[in-house]
Amino acid sequence: MCNACIIDGIKDHMLSRRSFLKGATTATAAAGAAASGFAATALPATAASHGSVSDMTHELHEDFPTFFGEQQFFRDQKFNYAEHKFNLFELRVNEHTGTHVDAPLHFSENGNAVSEIPVGDLVVPLCVIDIRAKTVENPDAQVTPDDITAWTDRNGPIPDKACVAMNSGWGAYVNDPKFRNVGDDEKMHFPGFHIEATQKLLEETSAAGMAVDTLSLDYGISGDFATHYAWLPAGRWGLECLANLDNVPATGATLIVGAPKHRGGTGGPARVFAMV
C-alpha cells in the first residue's frame, strides 16, 4: 500500500474517531451523572488521600547531561503536521539517560530486567534524606549510615518497600556543567550513597528502591561502583537524575515510578511522580 494511502487513511480515522469519542464522552458523562444523582465532578480516587502531585522528572532533550559526557538522546521527525497532518518522531536513546530507572540487570548477570520489576514495587513510600548542608562545601559528600539513623530518629522506621532518596541539591545544576562537575583531575565530583549506608539499607530495611538527584547512585569519583554492585544484584532498583526533591517532605509522600517495559532492558527513562 502506498504511503499516501496510509496517510489519508490515518487522517480519516482520526477525524472519525474524534467525532465518535466526543459523542461517547458526552453520553457517558450524562449517563453517569444521572445514575449517581450527582454532577460529573468526582475527583480521582487517589486525590482522596493526597493533596498534590509533584513531577519528579527532568525534561529529556538532546543536550541533557550524561555520565559519559556524550549525547545519548536523539530524535528524527518522520512525519510533520504541515505536510502529513500528524507528527511522529523516531527516538534513539541510551537506557540510562535523563531521569531513569536502573534495573537489577544493569549491574548483575541475571537480575530482573526493567520489564520484570513487580509493579507493586513501583508505587512506594518515599523517604527523602537531605544532605544539602554537606554538599555545599563538599561535592564528594555521601549519604552515610549516620544520615540514615538521623532520618529514622526524626521520622520513624523506613516503611516496607520504600524508596530512599538522596536530596543533595544537585538537581538545581542540571542545566549547568556543575551537574557533571569534572575537576582538574578529570573526574566527576557529585554526591551519592556511601557503600556502608547501602549495606545498612540492605540489612535493616525492605526498601525496594534507592534514588539520587545526580548521575549515579555512587558518588562521582567512585572507581568501583560499590553501591551499584551491592544494591542492584539484591533485586532492588535505582532512580538517577530525580528532580524536584525540594518539593516533597522527608516522609509521607507516595512515589510512582513509570518505568519502561521493554524486554530485557537494563533500565530506561521514566516519568516519576510523588503524591503528597
Accessible surface in RSA format (square Angstrom, percent):
REM  Atomic radii and reference values for relative SASA: ProtOr
REM  Chains: A
REM  Algorithm: Lee & Richards
REM  Probe-radius: 1.40
REM  Slices: 20
REM RES _ NUM      All-atoms   Total-Side   Main-Chain    Non-polar    All polar
REM                ABS   REL    ABS   REL    ABS   REL    ABS   REL    ABS   REL
RES MET A   1   191.60  99.2 108.12  71.6  83.49 198.8 109.28  92.9  82.32 109.1
RES CYS A   2    67.13  50.8  50.43  56.2  16.69  39.2  47.68 120.8  19.45  21.0
RES ASN A   3   111.46  76.9 106.36 102.8   5.10  12.3  21.32  51.3  90.14  87.1
RES ALA A   4    63.81  58.7  56.39  87.0   7.42  16.9  60.89  85.7   2.93   7.7
RES CYS A   5    65.31  49.4  54.28  60.5  11.03  25.9  14.44  36.6  50.87  54.8
RES ILE A   6    79.31  45.1  74.11  55.2   5.20  12.5  78.28  56.4   1.03   2.8
RES ILE A   7    25.05  14.3  25.05  18.7   0.00   0.0  25.05  18.0   0.00   0.0
RES ASP A   8    74.80  52.4  73.97  73.6   0.83   2.0  22.85  53.8  51.95  51.8
RES GLY A   9    37.76  46.6   0.00   N/A  37.76  46.6  32.70  89.7   5.05  11.3
RES ILE A  10    60.57  34.5  57.70  43.0   2.87   6.9  59.90  43.1   0.67   1.8
RES LYS A  11    62.73  30.6  60.02  36.8   2.71   6.5  28.77  25.9  33.96  36.2
RES ASP A  12    95.18  66.7  90.00  89.6   5.18  12.2  30.11  70.9  65.07  64.9
RES HIS A  13   109.98  60.1 104.85  72.9   5.14  13.1  74.55  76.8  35.43  41.2
RES MET A  14    68.55  35.5  63.95  42.3   4.60  11.0  61.40  52.2   7.16   9.5
RES LEU A  15   105.70  58.9 103.24  73.9   2.46   6.2 103.48  72.7   2.23   6.0
RES SER A  16    68.53  57.9  55.63  74.2  12.89  29.7  51.48 109.6  17.05  23.9
RES ARG A  17   125.03  52.5 120.23  61.3   4.80  11.4  27.39  37.4  97.64  59.2
RES ARG A  18   145.51  61.1 139.16  70.9   6.35  15.1  68.03  93.0  77.49  47.0
RES SER A  19    80.62  68.1  64.77  86.4  15.85  36.5  38.88  82.8  41.74  58.5
RES PHE A  20   137.56  68.8 126.54  78.4  11.02  28.7 136.00  82.5   1.56   4.5
RES LEU A  21    76.10  42.4  75.89  54.3   0.21   0.5  76.10  53.4   0.00   0.0
RES LYS A  22   158.34  77.2 149.02  91.4   9.32  22.2  99.99  90.0  58.35  62.2
RES GLY A  23    42.12  51.9   0.00   N/A  42.12  51.9  37.09 101.8   5.03  11.3
RES ALA A  24    36.39  33.5  26.24  40.5  10.14  23.1  34.44  48.5   1.95   5.2
RES THR A  25    90.22  64.2  84.27  85.4   5.95  14.2  67.84  91.1  22.38  33.8
RES THR A  26    92.19  65.6  85.92  87.1   6.28  15.0  70.24  94.3  21.95  33.2
RES ALA A  27    62.30  57.3  50.50  77.9  11.80  26.8  58.63  82.6   3.67   9.7
RES THR A  28    96.23  68.4  90.01  91.3   6.22  14.8  70.75  95.0  25.48  38.5
RES ALA A  29    45.94  42.2  35.57  54.9  10.36  23.6  44.88  63.2   1.05   2.8
RES ALA A  30    62.73  57.7  48.77  75.3  13.96  31.8  58.44  82.3   4.29  11.4
RES ALA A  31    63.34  58.2  51.29  79.1  12.05  27.4  60.05  84.6   3.29   8.7
RES GLY A  32    40.45  49.9   0.00   N/A  40.45  49.9  36.02  98.9   4.42   9.9
RES ALA A  33    27.11  24.9  21.62  33.4   5.49  12.5  23.36  32.9   3.75   9.9
RES ALA A  34    84.23  77.4  50.32  77.6  33.91  77.1  62.75  88.4  21.49  56.9
RES ALA A  35    95.21  87.5  51.71  79.8  43.50  99.0  64.11  90.3  31.10  82.4
RES SER A  36    64.60  54.6  38.96  52.0  25.64  59.1  43.96  93.6  20.64  28.9
RES GLY A  37    66.00  81.4   0.00   N/A  66.00  81.4  35.17  96.5  30.83  69.0
RES PHE A  38   154.26  77.2 146.42  90.7   7.84  20.4 152.99  92.8   1.27   3.6
RES ALA A  39    76.01  69.9  51.08  78.8  24.93  56.7  59.18  83.3  16.83  44.6
RES ALA A  40    73.14  67.2  32.49  50.1  40.65  92.5  42.82  60.3  30.31  80.3
RES THR A  41   109.14  77.6  86.27  87.5  22.87  54.5  70.35  94.5  38.79  58.6
RES ALA A  42   100.58  92.5  62.82  96.9  37.76  85.9  73.78 103.9  26.80  71.0
RES LEU A  43   139.11  77.5 116.50  83.3  22.61  56.8 116.67  81.9  22.44  60.4
RES PRO A  44    93.15  67.9  78.62  71.7  14.53  52.8  91.26  75.3   1.89  11.7
RES ALA A  45    93.38  85.9  67.33 103.9  26.05  59.3  77.37 109.0  16.01  42.4
RES THR A  46    76.32  54.3  70.08  71.1   6.23  14.9  57.80  77.6  18.52  28.0
RES ALA A  47    39.29  36.1  22.24  34.3  17.06  38.8  26.15  36.8  13.15  34.8
RES ALA A  48    95.78  88.1  52.38  80.8  43.40  98.7  62.98  88.7  32.80  86.9
RES SER A  49    88.95  75.2  55.06  73.5  33.89  78.1  51.39 109.4  37.56  52.6
RES HIS A  50    36.46  19.9  27.04  18.8   9.42  24.1  23.03  23.7  13.43  15.6
RES GLY A  51    81.07 100.0   0.00   N/A  81.07 100.0  40.79 111.9  40.28  90.2
RES SER A  52    61.79  52.2  52.50  70.1   9.29  21.4  46.76  99.6  15.02  21.0
RES VAL A  53    96.68  63.6  64.90  58.8  31.78  76.6  64.90  56.4  31.78  86.2
RES SER A  54    17.72  15.0  12.84  17.1   4.88  11.2   5.86  12.5  11.86  16.6
RES ASP A  55    50.45  35.3  42.75  42.6   7.70  18.2  26.66  62.8  23.78  23.7
RES MET A  56     0.00   0.0   0.00   0.0   0.00   0.0   0.00   0.0   0.00   0.0
RES THR A  57    25.06  17.8  12.28  12.4  12.78  30.5  12.28  16.5  12.78  19.3
RES HIS A  58    26.97  14.7  19.82  13.8   7.15  18.3  12.39  12.8  14.57  17.0
RES GLU A  59   148.04  85.0 128.20  97.0  19.84  47.2  53.45 103.4  94.59  77.2
RES LEU A  60    50.33  28.0  30.46  21.8  19.87  49.9  30.46  21.4  19.87  53.5
RES HIS A  61    54.46  29.8  53.81  37.4   0.65   1.7  41.46  42.7  13.00  15.1
RES GLU A  62    52.25  30.0  48.69  36.8   3.55   8.5  29.62  57.3  22.63  18.5
RES ASP A  63   124.57  87.3 101.26 100.8  23.30  55.1  30.38  71.5  94.19  93.9
RES PHE A  64     8.14   4.1   2.64   1.6   5.50  14.3   2.64   1.6   5.50  15.7
RES PRO A  65    23.83  17.4  14.62  13.3   9.21  33.5  23.08  19.1   0.75   4.6
RES THR A  66     4.85   3.4   1.79   1.8   3.06   7.3   3.09   4.1   1.76   2.7
RES PHE A  67    54.09  27.1  50.46  31.3   3.63   9.5  50.46  30.6   3.63  10.4
RES PHE A  68   147.28  73.7 123.42  76.4  23.86  62.1 127.78  77.5  19.50  55.8
RES GLY A  69    45.20  55.7   0.00   N/A  45.20  55.7   9.88  27.1  35.31  79.1
RES GLU A  70   125.19  71.9 118.83  89.9   6.36  15.2  40.18  77.7  85.01  69.4
RES GLN A  71    83.84  46.9  58.71  42.9  25.12  59.8  23.27  49.5  60.57  45.9
RES GLN A  72    16.88   9.4  12.36   9.0   4.52  10.8  10.59  22.5   6.29   4.8
RES PHE A  73    15.90   8.0  15.52   9.6   0.38   1.0  15.52   9.4   0.38   1.1
RES PHE A  74    60.93  30.5  60.03  37.2   0.91   2.4  60.93  36.9   0.00   0.0
RES ARG A  75   126.25  53.0  96.70  49.3  29.54  70.3  10.06  13.7 116.19  70.4
RES ASP A  76    72.28  50.6  69.14  68.8   3.14   7.4  26.82  63.1  45.47  45.3
RES GLN A  77    79.85  44.7  53.51  39.1  26.34  62.7  17.48  37.2  62.37  47.3
RES LYS A  78    93.79  45.8  73.25  44.9  20.54  48.9  36.28  32.7  57.51  61.3
RES PHE A  79    60.30  30.2  59.75  37.0   0.55   1.4  60.26  36.5   0.04   0.1
RES ASN A  80    48.24  33.3  48.24  46.6   0.00   0.0  17.98  43.3  30.26  29.2
RES TYR A  81   122.70  57.3 121.34  69.0   1.37   3.6  80.08  60.2  42.62  52.5
RES ALA A  82    94.90  87.3  61.88  95.5  33.02  75.1  70.53  99.3  24.37  64.6
RES GLU A  83   123.57  70.9  95.27  72.1  28.30  67.4  39.22  75.9  84.35  68.9
RES HIS A  84    25.98  14.2  25.98  18.1   0.00   0.0  11.72  12.1  14.26  16.6
RES LYS A  85    94.70  46.2  91.21  56.0   3.49   8.3  50.15  45.1  44.55  47.5
RES PHE A  86    25.32  12.7  22.32  13.8   3.01   7.8  25.32  15.4   0.00   0.0
RES ASN A  87    90.36  62.3  63.12  61.0  27.24  65.6  18.11  43.6  72.25  69.8
RES LEU A  88    79.91  44.5  74.44  53.3   5.47  13.7  79.91  56.1   0.00   0.0
RES PHE A  89    93.81  46.9  71.20  44.1  22.61  58.8  71.20  43.2  22.61  64.7
RES GLU A  90    99.57  57.2  92.87  70.3   6.70  15.9  31.03  60.0  68.54  56.0
RES LEU A  91   105.47  58.7  76.25  54.5  29.22  73.4  76.88  54.0  28.59  76.9
RES ARG A  92   155.01  65.1 150.13  76.5   4.88  11.6  73.64 100.6  81.37  49.3
RES VAL A  93    56.31  37.1  32.67  29.6  23.64  57.0  34.27  29.8  22.04  59.8
RES ASN A  94    63.62  43.9  50.14  48.4  13.48  32.5  17.28  41.6  46.33  44.8
RES GLU A  95    48.66  27.9  44.93  34.0   3.73   8.9  25.35  49.0  23.31  19.0
RES HIS A  96    36.26  19.8  26.98  18.8   9.28  23.7  26.87  27.7   9.39  10.9
RES THR A  97     2.53   1.8   0.73   0.7   1.80   4.3   2.53   3.4   0.00   0.0
RES GLY A  98     2.44   3.0   0.00   N/A   2.44   3.0   0.80   2.2   1.65   3.7
RES THR A  99     4.13   2.9   0.11   0.1   4.01   9.6   0.11   0.2   4.01   6.1
RES HIS A 100     4.34   2.4   4.34   3.0   0.00   0.0   4.20   4.3   0.13   0.2
RES VAL A 101     0.00   0.0   0.00   0.0   0.00   0.0   0.00   0.0   0.00   0.0
RES ASP A 102     0.03   0.0   0.03   0.0   0.00   0.0   0.00   0.0   0.03   0.0
RES ALA A 103     0.00   0.0   0.00   0.0   0.00   0.0   0.00   0.0   0.00   0.0
RES PRO A 104     3.79   2.8   3.79   3.5   0.00   0.0   3.79   3.1   0.00   0.0
RES LEU A 105    43.53  24.2  37.78  27.0   5.75  14.5  37.78  26.5   5.75  15.5
RES HIS A 106    58.51  32.0  38.71  26.9  19.80  50.6  24.35  25.1  34.16  39.7
RES PHE A 107    33.76  16.9  25.55  15.8   8.21  21.4  31.30  19.0   2.46   7.0
RES SER A 108    31.41  26.5   8.88  11.8  22.53  51.9  20.69  44.1  10.72  15.0
RES GLU A 109   169.12  97.1 133.86 101.3  35.26  83.9  57.49 111.2 111.62  91.1
RES ASN A 110   134.52  92.8 105.98 102.4  28.54  68.7  32.58  78.4 101.94  98.5
RES GLY A 111    22.77  28.1   0.00   N/A  22.77  28.1  16.05  44.0   6.72  15.0
RES ASN A 112    63.71  43.9  60.24  58.2   3.48   8.4   2.71   6.5  61.00  59.0
RES ALA A 113     5.40   5.0   5.40   8.3   0.00   0.0   5.40   7.6   0.00   0.0
RES VAL A 114     3.66   2.4   0.00   0.0   3.66   8.8   0.00   0.0   3.66   9.9
RES SER A 115    29.87  25.2  14.56  19.4  15.30  35.3   8.93  19.0  20.93  29.3
RES GLU A 116   101.79  58.4  83.44  63.1  18.35  43.7  34.73  67.2  67.05  54.7
RES ILE A 117    14.75   8.4   4.03   3.0  10.72  25.8   4.19   3.0  10.57  28.7
RES PRO A 118    72.97  53.2  62.51  57.0  10.46  38.0  72.97  60.2   0.00   0.0
RES VAL A 119   119.12  78.4 113.43 102.7   5.69  13.7 113.43  98.6   5.69  15.4
RES GLY A 120    53.09  65.5   0.00   N/A  53.09  65.5  39.05 107.2  14.05  31.5
RES ASP A 121    22.96  16.1  22.96  22.9   0.00   0.0   0.04   0.1  22.92  22.9
RES LEU A 122    16.65   9.3  16.65  11.9   0.00   0.0  16.65  11.7   0.00   0.0
RES VAL A 123    76.40  50.3  60.29  54.6  16.10  38.8  60.29  52.4  16.10  43.7
RES VAL A 124     1.66   1.1   0.28   0.2   1.38   3.3   1.66   1.4   0.00   0.0
RES PRO A 125    47.22  34.4  45.40  41.4   1.81   6.6  46.88  38.7   0.34   2.1
RES LEU A 126     1.35   0.7   0.00   0.0   1.35   3.4   0.00   0.0   1.35   3.6
RES CYS A 127     0.93   0.7   0.93   1.0   0.00   0.0   0.44   1.1   0.50   0.5
RES VAL A 128     7.77   5.1   5.78   5.2   1.99   4.8   5.78   5.0   1.99   5.4
RES ILE A 129     4.69   2.7   4.53   3.4   0.15   0.4   4.69   3.4   0.00   0.0
RES ASP A 130    70.21  49.2  43.99  43.8  26.21  62.0  26.73  62.9  43.48  43.4
RES ILE A 131     4.90   2.8   1.15   0.9   3.75   9.0   4.90   3.5   0.00   0.0
RES ARG A 132    94.07  39.5  93.92  47.9   0.15   0.4  29.46  40.3  64.61  39.2
RES ALA A 133    93.80  86.2  65.91 101.7  27.89  63.4  74.18 104.5  19.61  52.0
RES LYS A 134    76.14  37.1  65.69  40.3  10.45  24.9  65.60  59.0  10.53  11.2
RES THR A 135     9.04   6.4   4.61   4.7   4.44  10.6   0.00   0.0   9.04  13.7
RES VAL A 136   115.38  75.9  84.48  76.5  30.90  74.5  92.09  80.0  23.29  63.2
RES GLU A 137   152.45  87.5 124.78  94.4  27.67  65.9  56.46 109.2  95.99  78.4
RES ASN A 138    68.09  47.0  67.13  64.9   0.96   2.3  20.64  49.7  47.45  45.9
RES PRO A 139    40.80  29.7  40.80  37.2   0.00   0.0  40.80  33.7   0.00   0.0
RES ASP A 140    36.31  25.4  31.25  31.1   5.06  12.0   9.67  22.8  26.64  26.6
RES ALA A 141     7.06   6.5   2.28   3.5   4.78  10.9   7.06   9.9   0.00   0.0
RES GLN A 142    31.32  17.5  26.76  19.6   4.56  10.9   2.11   4.5  29.21  22.2
RES VAL A 143     0.00   0.0   0.00   0.0   0.00   0.0   0.00   0.0   0.00   0.0
RES THR A 144    39.68  28.2  39.68  40.2   0.00   0.0  35.57  47.8   4.11   6.2
RES PRO A 145    36.93  26.9  36.93  33.7   0.00   0.0  36.93  30.5   0.00   0.0
RES ASP A 146   112.92  79.1 108.30 107.8   4.63  10.9  29.20  68.7  83.72  83.5
RES ASP A 147    27.76  19.4  24.78  24.7   2.99   7.1   2.92   6.9  24.84  24.8
RES ILE A 148     3.49   2.0   3.49   2.6   0.00   0.0   3.49   2.5   0.00   0.0
RES THR A 149    56.38  40.1  55.59  56.4   0.79   1.9  46.46  62.4   9.92  15.0
RES ALA A 150    39.05  35.9  34.29  52.9   4.76  10.8  38.52  54.2   0.53   1.4
RES TRP A 151     2.82   1.1   2.82   1.4   0.00   0.0   2.82   1.5   0.00   0.0
RES THR A 152    39.92  28.4  32.28  32.7   7.65  18.2  22.34  30.0  17.59  26.6
RES ASP A 153   114.80  80.4  77.16  76.8  37.64  89.0  29.62  69.7  85.18  84.9
RES ARG A 154   169.68  71.2 131.94  67.3  37.75  89.9  71.91  98.3  97.78  59.3
RES ASN A 155    48.87  33.7  17.13  16.6  31.74  76.4   7.59  18.3  41.28  39.9
RES GLY A 156    24.53  30.2   0.00   N/A  24.53  30.2  21.60  59.3   2.93   6.6
RES PRO A 157   119.63  87.2 105.45  96.1  14.18  51.5 110.07  90.9   9.56  59.4
RES ILE A 158    18.44  10.5   2.00   1.5  16.44  39.6   2.00   1.4  16.44  44.6
RES PRO A 159    49.98  36.4  39.08  35.6  10.91  39.6  49.86  41.2   0.12   0.8
RES ASP A 160   111.37  78.0 100.49 100.0  10.88  25.7  26.65  62.7  84.71  84.5
RES LYS A 161   100.01  48.8 100.01  61.4   0.00   0.0  59.65  53.7  40.36  43.0
RES ALA A 162     0.00   0.0   0.00   0.0   0.00   0.0   0.00   0.0   0.00   0.0
RES CYS A 163     0.00   0.0   0.00   0.0   0.00   0.0   0.00   0.0   0.00   0.0
RES VAL A 164     0.21   0.1   0.21   0.2   0.00   0.0   0.21   0.2   0.00   0.0
RES ALA A 165     0.00   0.0   0.00   0.0   0.00   0.0   0.00   0.0   0.00   0.0
RES MET A 166     0.00   0.0   0.00   0.0   0.00   0.0   0.00   0.0   0.00   0.0
RES ASN A 167     5.92   4.1   5.92   5.7   0.00   0.0   0.00   0.0   5.92   5.7
RES SER A 168     2.14   1.8   0.00   0.0   2.14   4.9   0.00   0.0   2.14   3.0
RES GLY A 169    20.90  25.8   0.00   N/A  20.90  25.8  17.21  47.2   3.68   8.2
RES TRP A 170     3.01   1.2   3.01   1.5   0.00   0.0   3.01   1.6   0.00   0.0
RES GLY A 171    17.50  21.6   0.00   N/A  17.50  21.6  11.37  31.2   6.13  13.7
RES ALA A 172    91.12  83.8  46.57  71.9  44.54 101.3  59.56  83.9  31.56  83.6
RES TYR A 173    66.20  30.9  65.96  37.5   0.24   0.6  31.13  23.4  35.06  43.2
RES VAL A 174    18.28  12.0  16.56  15.0   1.72   4.1  16.56  14.4   1.72   4.7
RES ASN A 175   131.63  90.8  93.33  90.2  38.30  92.2  40.10  96.5  91.53  88.5
RES ASP A 176    73.20  51.3  65.25  64.9   7.95  18.8  15.56  36.6  57.63  57.5
RES PRO A 177   118.51  86.4 101.41  92.4  17.10  62.2 114.12  94.2   4.40  27.3
RES LYS A 178    78.92  38.5  74.63  45.8   4.29  10.2  39.39  35.5  39.53  42.1
RES PHE A 179     0.20   0.1   0.17   0.1   0.03   0.1   0.17   0.1   0.03   0.1
RES ARG A 180    59.29  24.9  59.23  30.2   0.06   0.1  19.61  26.8  39.68  24.0
RES ASN A 181    35.40  24.4  32.14  31.1   3.26   7.8   3.09   7.4  32.31  31.2
RES VAL A 182    77.96  51.3  46.70  42.3  31.26  75.3  46.77  40.6  31.19  84.6
RES GLY A 183    29.21  36.0   0.00   N/A  29.21  36.0  23.38  64.2   5.82  13.0
RES ASP A 184   158.08 110.7 122.94 122.4  35.14  83.1  44.38 104.4 113.70 113.4
RES ASP A 185    76.46  53.6  49.02  48.8  27.45  64.9  45.58 107.3  30.88  30.8
RES GLU A 186   152.85  87.8 128.04  96.9  24.81  59.1  41.65  80.6 111.20  90.8
RES LYS A 187   115.78  56.5 111.26  68.3   4.52  10.8  60.92  54.8  54.86  58.4
RES MET A 188    20.46  10.6  17.47  11.6   2.99   7.1  17.47  14.9   2.99   4.0
RES HIS A 189    30.79  16.8  30.79  21.4   0.00   0.0  24.72  25.5   6.07   7.1
RES PHE A 190     0.00   0.0   0.00   0.0   0.00   0.0   0.00   0.0   0.00   0.0
RES PRO A 191     0.00   0.0   0.00   0.0   0.00   0.0   0.00   0.0   0.00   0.0
RES GLY A 192     0.00   0.0   0.00   N/A   0.00   0.0   0.00   0.0   0.00   0.0
RES PHE A 193     1.76   0.9   0.00   0.0   1.76   4.6   0.00   0.0   1.76   5.0
RES HIS A 194    50.93  27.8  50.91  35.4   0.02   0.1  19.31  19.9  31.62  36.8
RES ILE A 195    48.37  27.5  44.68  33.3   3.69   8.9  44.68  32.2   3.69  10.0
RES GLU A 196    97.58  56.0  93.50  70.7   4.08   9.7  22.14  42.8  75.44  61.6
RES ALA A 197     0.00   0.0   0.00   0.0   0.00   0.0   0.00   0.0   0.00   0.0
RES THR A 198     0.00   0.0   0.00   0.0   0.00   0.0   0.00   0.0   0.00   0.0
RES GLN A 199    78.69  44.0  78.25  57.2   0.43   1.0  15.00  31.9  63.68  48.3
RES LYS A 200    44.25  21.6  40.76  25.0   3.50   8.3  17.23  15.5  27.03  28.8
RES LEU A 201     0.20   0.1   0.20   0.1   0.00   0.0   0.20   0.1   0.00   0.0
RES LEU A 202    40.83  22.7  25.50  18.2  15.34  38.6  25.61  18.0  15.23  41.0
RES GLU A 203   140.95  80.9 102.06  77.2  38.88  92.6  44.46  86.0  96.48  78.8
RES GLU A 204   114.67  65.8  78.41  59.3  36.26  86.3  38.26  74.0  76.41  62.4
RES THR A 205    29.27  20.8  11.19  11.3  18.08  43.1  21.05  28.3   8.22  12.4
RES SER A 206    51.38  43.4  38.92  51.9  12.46  28.7  42.60  90.7   8.78  12.3
RES ALA A 207     0.26   0.2   0.00   0.0   0.26   0.6   0.00   0.0   0.26   0.7
RES ALA A 208     6.75   6.2   1.63   2.5   5.12  11.6   6.17   8.7   0.58   1.5
RES GLY A 209     0.00   0.0   0.00   N/A   0.00   0.0   0.00   0.0   0.00   0.0
RES MET A 210     0.00   0.0   0.00   0.0   0.00   0.0   0.00   0.0   0.00   0.0
RES ALA A 211     0.00   0.0   0.00   0.0   0.00   0.0   0.00   0.0   0.00   0.0
RES VAL A 212     0.00   0.0   0.00   0.0   0.00   0.0   0.00   0.0   0.00   0.0
RES ASP A 213     3.94   2.8   3.94   3.9   0.00   0.0   2.22   5.2   1.72   1.7
RES THR A 214     0.00   0.0   0.00   0.0   0.00   0.0   0.00   0.0   0.00   0.0
RES LEU A 215    11.26   6.3   6.22   4.4   5.04  12.7   6.22   4.4   5.04  13.6
RES SER A 216     3.35   2.8   3.35   4.5   0.00   0.0   2.91   6.2   0.44   0.6
RES LEU A 217     0.00   0.0   0.00   0.0   0.00   0.0   0.00   0.0   0.00   0.0
RES ASP A 218     6.23   4.4   6.10   6.1   0.13   0.3   0.55   1.3   5.69   5.7
RES TYR A 219    55.20  25.8  52.75  30.0   2.45   6.4  17.64  13.3  37.56  46.3
RES GLY A 220     9.36  11.5   0.00   N/A   9.36  11.5   0.42   1.1   8.94  20.0
RES ILE A 221    54.51  31.0  38.22  28.5  16.29  39.3  40.55  29.2  13.96  37.9
RES SER A 222    20.92  17.7   2.93   3.9  17.99  41.4   5.85  12.5  15.07  21.1
RES GLY A 223    77.64  95.7   0.00   N/A  77.64  95.7  38.11 104.6  39.54  88.5
RES ASP A 224    95.08  66.6  81.99  81.6  13.09  31.0  42.43  99.9  52.66  52.5
RES PHE A 225    58.55  29.3  58.55  36.3   0.00   0.0  58.55  35.5   0.00   0.0
RES ALA A 226    27.84  25.6  20.86  32.2   6.98  15.9  26.15  36.8   1.69   4.5
RES THR A 227     0.30   0.2   0.30   0.3   0.00   0.0   0.00   0.0   0.30   0.4
RES HIS A 228     6.70   3.7   6.70   4.7   0.00   0.0   1.90   2.0   4.80   5.6
RES TYR A 229   128.86  60.2 116.22  66.1  12.64  32.9  74.74  56.2  54.12  66.7
RES ALA A 230    27.76  25.5  12.93  20.0  14.82  33.7  22.24  31.3   5.52  14.6
RES TRP A 231     0.00   0.0   0.00   0.0   0.00   0.0   0.00   0.0   0.00   0.0
RES LEU A 232     0.00   0.0   0.00   0.0   0.00   0.0   0.00   0.0   0.00   0.0
RES PRO A 233    64.02  46.7  33.17  30.2  30.85 112.2  34.10  28.2  29.92 185.9
RES ALA A 234    53.45  49.1  19.26  29.7  34.19  77.8  32.46  45.7  20.99  55.6
RES GLY A 235    50.57  62.4   0.00   N/A  50.57  62.4  25.17  69.1  25.40  56.9
RES ARG A 236    40.06  16.8  39.86  20.3   0.19   0.5   9.57  13.1  30.49  18.5
RES TRP A 237     3.72   1.5   3.69   1.8   0.03   0.1   3.69   2.0   0.03   0.0
RES GLY A 238     0.00   0.0   0.00   N/A   0.00   0.0   0.00   0.0   0.00   0.0
RES LEU A 239     0.00   0.0   0.00   0.0   0.00   0.0   0.00   0.0   0.00   0.0
RES GLU A 240     7.86   4.5   7.86   5.9   0.00   0.0   0.00   0.0   7.86   6.4
RES CYS A 241     0.46   0.3   0.46   0.5   0.00   0.0   0.00   0.0   0.46   0.5
RES LEU A 242     0.32   0.2   0.00   0.0   0.32   0.8   0.00   0.0   0.32   0.9
RES ALA A 243     3.03   2.8   2.81   4.3   0.22   0.5   3.03   4.3   0.00   0.0
RES ASN A 244    70.03  48.3  54.68  52.8  15.35  37.0   7.58  18.2  62.45  60.4
RES LEU A 245     7.30   4.1   2.09   1.5   5.21  13.1   2.09   1.5   5.21  14.0
RES ASP A 246    94.21  66.0  63.11  62.8  31.10  73.5  27.55  64.8  66.66  66.5
RES ASN A 247    94.26  65.0  67.03  64.8  27.23  65.6  17.49  42.1  76.77  74.2
RES VAL A 248    13.96   9.2   0.00   0.0  13.96  33.6   2.16   1.9  11.80  32.0
RES PRO A 249    54.81  39.9  42.58  38.8  12.24  44.5  54.15  44.7   0.66   4.1
RES ALA A 250    43.16  39.7  33.01  50.9  10.15  23.1  34.51  48.6   8.66  22.9
RES THR A 251    57.95  41.2  49.96  50.6   7.99  19.0  33.47  45.0  24.48  37.0
RES GLY A 252    63.06  77.8   0.00   N/A  63.06  77.8  38.17 104.8  24.88  55.7
RES ALA A 253     2.47   2.3   0.00   0.0   2.47   5.6   0.00   0.0   2.47   6.5
RES THR A 254    29.85  21.2  29.85  30.3   0.00   0.0  11.67  15.7  18.18  27.5
RES LEU A 255     0.00   0.0   0.00   0.0   0.00   0.0   0.00   0.0   0.00   0.0
RES ILE A 256    52.48  29.9  52.48  39.1   0.00   0.0  52.48  37.8   0.00   0.0
RES VAL A 257     6.10   4.0   0.00   0.0   6.10  14.7   0.00   0.0   6.10  16.6
RES GLY A 258    39.76  49.0   0.00   N/A  39.76  49.0  29.78  81.7   9.98  22.4
RES ALA A 259    23.72  21.8   1.41   2.2  22.31  50.8   1.41   2.0  22.31  59.1
RES PRO A 260    34.88  25.4  21.21  19.3  13.67  49.7  33.11  27.3   1.77  11.0
RES LYS A 261   173.22  84.5 143.11  87.8  30.11  71.7  86.77  78.1  86.45  92.1
RES HIS A 262    74.84  40.9  68.58  47.7   6.25  16.0  68.43  70.5   6.40   7.5
RES ARG A 263   234.74  98.6 205.05 104.5  29.69  70.7  80.97 110.7 153.77  93.2
RES GLY A 264    45.41  56.0   0.00   N/A  45.41  56.0  28.01  76.9  17.40  39.0
RES GLY A 265     2.89   3.6   0.00   N/A   2.89   3.6   2.89   7.9   0.00   0.0
RES THR A 266    36.08  25.7  36.08  36.6   0.00   0.0  33.20  44.6   2.88   4.4
RES GLY A 267     0.00   0.0   0.00   N/A   0.00   0.0   0.00   0.0   0.00   0.0
RES GLY A 268     0.18   0.2   0.00   N/A   0.18   0.2   0.18   0.5   0.00   0.0
RES PRO A 269    43.93  32.0  32.96  30.0  10.96  39.8  33.38  27.6  10.54  65.5
RES ALA A 270     7.96   7.3   0.00   0.0   7.96  18.1   4.17   5.9   3.80  10.1
RES ARG A 271   131.36  55.2 128.15  65.3   3.21   7.6  42.71  58.4  88.66  53.7
RES VAL A 272     0.00   0.0   0.00   0.0   0.00   0.0   0.00   0.0   0.00   0.0
RES PHE A 273    67.11  33.6  67.11  41.6   0.00   0.0  67.11  40.7   0.00   0.0
RES ALA A 274     0.00   0.0   0.00   0.0   0.00   0.0   0.00   0.0   0.00   0.0
RES MET A 275    16.99   8.8  16.99  11.2   0.00   0.0  10.80   9.2   6.18   8.2
RES VAL A 276    51.87  34.1  35.78  32.4  16.09  38.8  48.70  42.3   3.17   8.6
END  Absolute sums over single chains surface
CHAIN  1 A    14873.8      11520.8       3353.0       8555.5       6318.3
END  Absolute sums over all chains
TOTAL         14873.8      11520.8       3353.0       8555.5       6318.3
